[in-house]
Structures are given as structure tokens and as C-alpha cells.
Amino acid sequence: MAKLNPYLNFDGKAEEAFTFYKSIFGGEFRGEIYKMGNAPGTENLSDEEKNRVMHIALPIGGDLLMASDIVPSFGQKLNVGNNNYVSIFPESREEADRLFKGLSEGGNIEMPLEDQFWGDYFGSFQDKYGVHWMINYNEEYTN
């Protein structure tokens, strides 16, 4: 079966955001942080755009969270919206609390992390980088 991994786009904040995510989830980046200026055909980019992230990946559990920055001079524009969420299924209530508290700091909470009518411990928010997250714990999912 194919594996799905979330891929995020940022407007010059990919490295900063992923350094923040690494501080919450732990681990090490997979491979190096590839910069736009290292790719062929980018010689005419500004120094700022050359320093933007072409690709970054952070392993989380058995998955990869990946991202890049847009390049405005290539005509790319970032549209932050609520059409994508990264949904996390932690292994304990305590881990759910830690992830929710850490990732939502400086962001906007949509639904506080609490027991829901469907039986899960759930909350959702937009982090300070505009990324939408869902934290969903149910003891049955971890068995």
C-alpha cells in the first residue's frame, strides 16, 4: 500500500517552523536542509530567495512531515487556509496534552483539547505558522 505524508508550504518560514516542530517532536531532520540556491537554474534569485528551503523532512513516528518555501519570483504565492490539517494520533493522553500545548503556543485554538461526545480526547488549532493541526487520542487506537 502507498504511504501518505503531509507536505507543507511556507513563505520563507519553513526552516524556522521545522526547527520549532523538531523542538516539540524531537528527532533529527532526514537528510540535509536543501536550499533553493543549491538547485540548478537559481543563479538569478535574490540572496533571500536562494536561502529559502527547497526541501526539509522531519520523521515523526513512522511518518515524514515535509515542507518547502515558495519562491515569489517564480510566480508562486502562498495561500494559507483551513483546507489541510495534520492529524496526530498520540500514544497517551499525556502526549496529547504536551503536543497540543507546545504546537498551539502563539497560535489560534479552534477546539480546546477535551473529551468529546464521540469518545475521543480531541482538539484542533492553527499554529503560529498558519498550519492547522488536530490532536486525537483514543486508547483503542493505541492497542
N, C-alpha and C positions, 0 to 999 in steps of 0.2 A: 504494500500500500504506500502511496506517496505520502511524504511528510510535509506539513504546512508550518511555516514560521512567519511571524509578523515582521514586516519591513516598514520602517518609519521614515518620513522625510522631514527635514528641518531647514530653516533659513539661516544657516551659519551657526547653529547651536548643537549640531549632532555630537561633537566631541564633548562639549560641556554636559549635555543631557546624559550621555552614556557614562561619563565619569560619575555623575550623580547616581545613575541606576546601578553601576558597579558598587558604589558605596552601600547601597541597600541590599542587593542580591549577593554580593561577594563574587569570587571567581576572578578570572583573567580574560581579557579580550582574546578572541580566536584570531590568530594572525595579527598583523600589524594594523595600524590605523592608516588606511590608504588615503592620500590627499589628492585633490584634483590636479595639482601641479605636477604630479608624477606620471600622469597619463599622456599619451601621445596626442598632439593637436591642441594642447592647452597653453602653448607658449605665449599667446597674446592675452591671457587672462590677467586681471589685476592681481597684485600680491594678495589681496584679501580673498579673492576667489580661488587662487592657487592653494591657499591654506584651508579651504573648505574640505570636508570629508567626502570622499568618493565612496567609501565603504568602511563600515565598522560592524563588528559582531560580538555579542556577549552571550555565552552559553548560560542558560538558566534551566537547571534540571537537565532533561534530555532534549531541550529545545534551544533554538537560537533566536535571540532578539537582534535584528539587524537594522541598519539605517544608513542614510546618506544626507548630504545637504543639497539643496537646489543650487543652480548656477544662473543667476538673473541675466547675465549677458548672453546666455544660450536661449533666452526667452522663457525660462522656467519661472513659475510663480507658485508659491505655497498657499494653499487654501486649507486652513485649519478648520476642521468640522467634527461633528459627532457621528460621522458615518463609519468610523472604525474604533474598536475597543481592543485592548489587550486584556484578555480574561485569564486570571491566575487562580489556580486551584491549590492552595497551600495544604500542607500535611497536618496542620494543627490550628486550633483557634488562636493560640499564642502567635504563631507565624502569621496568621491572617491579620491580627492586630498590629504586629510590627511592620508588615508590608504596607498596610493601609496608612498607618501613621507616618511612616517615612516618605512614601511616594506622594501622598496628598499634601505634604507640607508646602505652603506657598501656593497651592492650587485652589480649586473650587470643588467642594463636596456636593455631589448630586443626591446621593442616598447615603446616610450615615451607615457605618458597619454595625449591623444588629441582626438579631434573629428575625427571619421573615416568615410570613404566613405559609409559605411552601416548604418550610422546614430547614432551609439553609441559613447560614450566617453570611450575610451578603452586604456589600456596599459598593458604590461607584463614585468616581470623581474624575476631574480633568486636572492633570498635574501642571506645574508651573511652566512647562514647555508646550502645553496645548495638547498633550497626548491623553486620551481617555482610557481609563483602567476600570476593570471590575475585579473585585476580590470575592471569591465564592468558596466557602468552606462547608463541607458536609462530611461527617465522619464516615458515611457509607462509601464515599468516593475514594477514601484512602485505604480501604481494605481490599 
